[in-house]
Amino acid sequence: MIYLANIVTEKNRAVTAPKRTILDVTKGLVYKVEFNFPSGSAGLVGVAVFDGLYQVWPSSVGQFFTSDAETIGFDDLYLKESAPYKFDVYTYNADDTYDHELNVRVGLVSNEMYVARFLPHKGYEYFMELLEKVRAEQAAAAEAQRQVIAETPFEWLLRQGEELCV
């Protein structure tokens, strides 16, 4: 399944107060991610995707993808196995004249579908080991980000963390 968010971010939307768009998904394994920046955005529009307080894409805390007339796409393995089944997509627009649109696409499948499609020559045990490794890597990355978040200059990110704790 491909989940899509077409997001229009109004002009003068500061990086310190980004727009939040919720992308509803299902339980499963993300295998592909794309961010399409139409012509004219001139690198003035940025996007970052979070799973709760964990910044998933890009993985560098407080950073945003930016571009112009380009699709940034890549294969990934990210487990989305606990509710709520959504991603928070944050965008900003430093343009003082125009609103800009960008498109976020997330390819997500069930664990069984991933095995059948992408690992047909591997055994189930191999896949379960792979999933456990991905879980451990995600947990380690989440812990590292928690330590960095307290030092971030982005007040909106700190507020997001407070909202999750309520």
N, C-alpha and C positions, 0 to 999 in steps of 0.2 A: 504494500500500500504506500502511496505517496501522499503525504500531507502537505498542504500549501497555505501560505499566508501571503497575500498581496497587501503590502503595508504602505500607506501614504503618510509621510511624516511632514508636518507643516514646517514652513520656513522659520528660522530663528529658534529652533528647538535645540537647546544647549546640551552638550555631552554631560553636563552635571545634573540635568533634569530630563533624561530620555523618556520617550514614549514607550509604554508597555503594551504589548499585544500578546494575547494568549493563543497558543497553537495547541488545540486539543489533539491528542493522539491516543493510541491504545497501548496495551502492554506488549512488549516485544523487544526486538533487537534492531537498533538503527544501523543500517549498512551503507547509506549514502546521504550526503548533505550537499545542498547547493544554495548559493546566494547570488541572485541575479541583480546586477546594477545596470539599469538602462542607460543609454547614452544621455549625457547632459548632467548626470549627478556629480561629475567632476571631482570625485573623491571627497565631497562635502557631506555625504550621508554615510553613517556608520551603523553597524548591526552587531549585536552580541546575543547569544542564546544561553539561557540559564535553565537548570533543572532545580527549582527551589532556589537555594542560595549558592548552588554550585554552578560556576561558569563553565559551560560545556564547550562552546565554540565562539571565538577562539579560546583556547585553554589558558591563555595568559590573563590573569585577573586584571580587570579594568581596561582591557584592550578591545577594540572593535575592528571588524573587517570594513574596509573602504575600497572603493574602486570606481571606474567609469566605463560604461559600455563593455562589461565583462561579467562572466559567470564564474564565481569561485566555487568549484565543486571538488569533492573528494570522497573516497570511500572511508568508512569508519566502522568501528564496532563499539556501540554504546548501549548498555542494557537499561531499558526503562521498565523496571519490574515492580515498582511500588507506586501506589496512588499518591497524589493525584496524577492522572495520565495527561500531562500537559507540559509544554515548554513555555517559558516566558521569554519573549523576543523583545529586546530593547533596541530602539533606534534613536538616532539624533540626526539633525539636519542643520549644518552650520551656514547654509545658504541664506542670505538676507533678502533674496528676491523671489525664489521659487520653492514651492512644495515639491517633494520628490517621492517617487514610488520605488520600492524594491520588492523582490519576490524571494521568499524563503521556502525551500522544498526539503522535506525530510522523508527518506525512504525507510520504512520500518516493517519488519515481518516477525512472525512468531518464531520461536527457537526451532521448532520442527521444520518450518518452511525454510529457514536459513540452512539447516543441515541438508535438506533435499536439494536446494538450489545451488548452494555455494560449496558444499563439502560432500558431494555424493560419493566420493571415493574414500572418505574417512569414516571411521567407526563412530558410533554414538559415544563411546567412552572418551574418544579424542575430543569430541565437541564439548562434553561436560567438563573436561579438564580446561579447555579453552574458555568456557564460560566462567569457571572459577577463577582463572587467571585475570579475565577482564573485570570481574567483581572486585578482586583484590587491588588491581591497579586503580579502579575508580575510587575505592575507599581511601587509598593512599593519597590520590590526587585531591579528593575532597578535604581530607585532613590538612594537607599542605595549603589549600586555598583558605580554609578557616583561619589559619594563622596569618595569612597575608591580608585578609579582608579587614581586620582591625586597623591596618596601617594604610588602607586605601584612601585616596583623596576624594573618592566619589561618595558623597553623602547619601545619594539615592540608593546605593548598594547597602550601606549601613542601615537605612530605613527598611529596606526589603528584609534584612535579617531580623530586625525587630518585629516586623509584621509576622514572620514565620514563627517566632517564639511566643506569640500571644495565643 
